[in-house]
Amino acid sequence: MRIAIVVHLYFHDLWPEFEDALRRVDAPFHLIVTLNELDPDARMRACFGRCQVVVYPNKGRDVGPFMQLLREGFLDGFGFVCKLHGK
């Protein structure tokens, strides 16, 4: 089963804490990070290669971007999804 980890990162400065925790995951996973504005230095991609970074307006707290991922098919094909919220 394929695993996706979705991180909604409202406060970009929390990324190092998430990075540290994600590096300890002992299974292959696909990382999707939702942001409310573009992060110009794209630290997530530098750390996790094929990470997808998606920008959505800050509506619906962390649930709005997650629902949008579902609607747009980002999570199709994954057997497990872990959702994390950085706010």
Phi and psi in degrees as GROMACS dihedral restraints (atoms count N, CA, C in turn):
[ dihedral_restraints ]
;  ai    aj    ak    al  type     phi  dphi    fc
    3     4     5     6     1   -80.8    20    10
    4     5     6     7     1   143.9    20    10
    6     7     8     9     1  -116.0    20    10
    7     8     9    10     1   133.4    20    10
    9    10    11    12     1  -117.0    20    10
   10    11    12    13     1   138.9    20    10
   12    13    14    15     1  -116.5    20    10
   13    14    15    16     1   124.0    20    10
   15    16    17    18     1  -109.8    20    10
   16    17    18    19     1   123.2    20    10
   18    19    20    21     1  -115.6    20    10
   19    20    21    22     1   118.9    20    10
   21    22    23    24     1   -93.0    20    10
   22    23    24    25     1   111.9    20    10
   24    25    26    27     1  -109.6    20    10
   25    26    27    28     1    88.9    20    10
   27    28    29    30     1   -70.6    20    10
   28    29    30    31     1   -47.4    20    10
   30    31    32    33     1   -97.9    20    10
   31    32    33    34     1   107.0    20    10
   33    34    35    36     1   -61.0    20    10
   34    35    36    37     1   -28.7    20    10
   36    37    38    39     1   -70.5    20    10
   37    38    39    40     1    -7.3    20    10
   39    40    41    42     1   -83.5    20    10
   40    41    42    43     1    -6.8    20    10
   42    43    44    45     1   -52.5    20    10
   43    44    45    46     1   -44.4    20    10
   45    46    47    48     1   -55.9    20    10
   46    47    48    49     1   -35.3    20    10
   48    49    50    51     1   -67.2    20    10
   49    50    51    52     1   -42.6    20    10
   51    52    53    54     1   -66.4    20    10
   52    53    54    55     1   -42.2    20    10
   54    55    56    57     1   -57.0    20    10
   55    56    57    58     1   -46.7    20    10
   57    58    59    60     1   -58.7    20    10
   58    59    60    61     1   -46.5    20    10
   60    61    62    63     1   -66.6    20    10
   61    62    63    64     1   -41.8    20    10
   63    64    65    66     1   -66.3    20    10
   64    65    66    67     1   -32.8    20    10
   66    67    68    69     1   -65.7    20    10
   67    68    69    70     1   -20.7    20    10
   69    70    71    72     1   -88.7    20    10
   70    71    72    73     1    -4.8    20    10
   72    73    74    75     1   -69.6    20    10
   73    74    75    76     1   125.1    20    10
   75    76    77    78     1   -99.2    20    10
   76    77    78    79     1    40.7    20    10
   78    79    80    81     1  -151.4    20    10
   79    80    81    82     1   149.1    20    10
   81    82    83    84     1   -67.8    20    10
   82    83    84    85     1   138.8    20    10
   84    85    86    87     1  -148.0    20    10
   85    86    87    88     1   159.7    20    10
   87    88    89    90     1  -104.2    20    10
   88    89    90    91     1   127.9    20    10
   90    91    92    93     1  -100.1    20    10
   91    92    93    94     1   130.6    20    10
   93    94    95    96     1  -124.4    20    10
   94    95    96    97     1   124.2    20    10
   96    97    98    99     1  -114.6    20    10
   97    98    99   100     1   125.3    20    10
   99   100   101   102     1  -102.8    20    10
  100   101   102   103     1   137.0    20    10
  102   103   104   105     1  -127.5    20    10
  103   104   105   106     1   158.5    20    10
  105   106   107   108     1   -93.3    20    10
  106   107   108   109     1    -9.8    20    10
  108   109   110   111     1  -153.8    20    10
  109   110   111   112     1   154.7    20    10
  111   112   113   114     1   -64.0    20    10
  112   113   114   115     1   133.1    20    10
  114   115   116   117     1   -92.6    20    10
  115   116   117   118     1   109.3    20    10
  117   118   119   120     1   -63.2    20    10
  118   119   120   121     1   -26.7    20    10
  120   121   122   123     1   -92.9    20    10
  121   122   123   124     1    -6.6    20    10
  123   124   125   126     1    46.2    20    10
  124   125   126   127     1    49.2    20    10
  126   127   128   129     1   -59.1    20    10
  127   128   129   130     1   -31.7    20    10
  129   130   131   132     1   -63.5    20    10
  130   131   132   133     1   -42.8    20    10
  132   133   134   135     1   -66.7    20    10
  133   134   135   136     1   -37.8    20    10
  135   136   137   138     1   -63.6    20    10
  136   137   138   139     1   -33.7    20    10
  138   139   140   141     1   -85.3    20    10
  139   140   141   142     1   -34.3    20    10
  141   142   143   144     1  -126.6    20    10
  142   143   144   145     1    27.6    20    10
  144   145   146   147     1    52.4    20    10
  145   146   147   148     1   -93.9    20    10
  147   148   149   150     1   -82.7    20    10
  148   149   150   151     1    18.9    20    10
  150   151   152   153     1   -56.4    20    10
  151   152   153   154     1   137.5    20    10
  153   154   155   156     1   -97.3    20    10
  154   155   156   157     1   128.9    20    10
  156   157   158   159     1  -112.5    20    10
  157   158   159   160     1   122.3    20    10
  159   160   161   162     1  -123.5    20    10
  160   161   162   163     1   132.9    20    10
  162   163   164   165     1  -104.3    20    10
  163   164   165   166     1   126.0    20    10
  165   166   167   168     1  -128.9    20    10
  166   167   168   169     1   152.0    20    10
  168   169   170   171     1   -62.9    20    10
  169   170   171   172     1   154.2    20    10
  171   172   173   174     1   -78.7    20    10
  172   173   174   175     1    72.3    20    10
  174   175   176   177     1  -127.4    20    10
  175   176   177   178     1   136.5    20    10
  177   178   179   180     1    79.8    20    10
  178   179   180   181     1    22.3    20    10
  180   181   182   183     1    53.6    20    10
  181   182   183   184     1  -135.8    20    10
  183   184   185   186     1   -84.5    20    10
  184   185   186   187     1   -16.5    20    10
  186   187   188   189     1   -74.9    20    10
  187   188   189   190     1   -35.7    20    10
  189   190   191   192     1   -58.0    20    10
  190   191   192   193     1   -52.8    20    10
  192   193   194   195     1   -61.7    20    10
  193   194   195   196     1   -36.6    20    10
  195   196   197   198     1   -63.9    20    10
  196   197   198   199     1   -44.1    20    10
  198   199   200   201     1   -64.1    20    10
  199   200   201   202     1   -36.5    20    10
  201   202   203   204     1   -65.1    20    10
  202   203   204   205     1   -40.2    20    10
  204   205   206   207     1   -58.3    20    10
  205   206   207   208     1   -42.6    20    10
  207   208   209   210     1   -63.0    20    10
  208   209   210   211     1   -47.6    20    10
  210   211   212   213     1   -60.8    20    10
  211   212   213   214     1   -37.2    20    10
  213   214   215   216     1   -87.0    20    10
  214   215   216   217     1    -0.3    20    10
  216   217   218   219     1    83.6    20    10
  217   218   219   220     1    10.1    20    10
  219   220   221   222     1   -60.3    20    10
  220   221   222   223     1   -29.0    20    10
  222   223   224   225     1  -101.3    20    10
  223   224   225   226     1     3.4    20    10
  225   226   227   228     1   -62.0    20    10
  226   227   228   229     1   138.6    20    10
  228   229   230   231     1    89.3    20    10
  229   230   231   232     1    -2.1    20    10
  231   232   233   234     1   -99.6    20    10
  232   233   234   235     1   134.3    20    10
  234   235   236   237     1   -82.0    20    10
  235   236   237   238     1   -28.7    20    10
  237   238   239   240     1  -134.4    20    10
  238   239   240   241     1   141.2    20    10
  240   241   242   243     1  -133.0    20    10
  241   242   243   244     1   127.6    20    10
  243   244   245   246     1  -108.8    20    10
  244   245   246   247     1   125.0    20    10
  246   247   248   249     1  -110.9    20    10
  247   248   249   250     1   124.9    20    10
  249   250   251   252     1  -122.1    20    10
  250   251   252   253     1   148.8    20    10
  252   253   254   255     1  -126.8    20    10
  253   254   255   256     1   123.6    20    10
  255   256   257   258     1  -106.6    20    10
  256   257   258   259     1    74.9    20    10
